[in-house]
Amino acid sequence: MKSSPKPPKTYETFVRRYPQLAEAWEKMAEAGREGPLDAKTARLIKLAIAIGAMREGAVHSGVRKALSTGISVEEMEQVVALAASTLGMPSTVAVFTWVHDEIDKR
C-alpha cells in the first residue's frame, strides 16, 4: 500500500489547537477499523458514507485516501453511481465533481 496523503493545513492547525479532540478522533477511527472488513472495503464504505451525507470535505478526503491506497478511479466512480438512486441526479453530479476534484489533481 502507498503512504497516506498529508492532511490539509487547516486540519493540522485544528488538531494543534485541539489535541484532545484529535486524540479522540483517532481513537474512534481506530475502533472503526476493528472487524471483518478488509481495508479496501472499509475505505470504499467510508467514501460512500461521505457521499450519502453530502459532506464535500469528507468526499475530498476520502478520495485522497482511496487513491493513496491504490483504489481505482473506476471503483470510486462506481460508488458514486450506486449513490445515484438514493441521492438523485443533481446531488450525484455534484458528488461526481467533488470526486474528480481530487482525481484530476493527479
Order of alpha helices (4+ residues) and beta strands (2+ residues): alpha-alpha-alpha-alpha-alpha-alpha
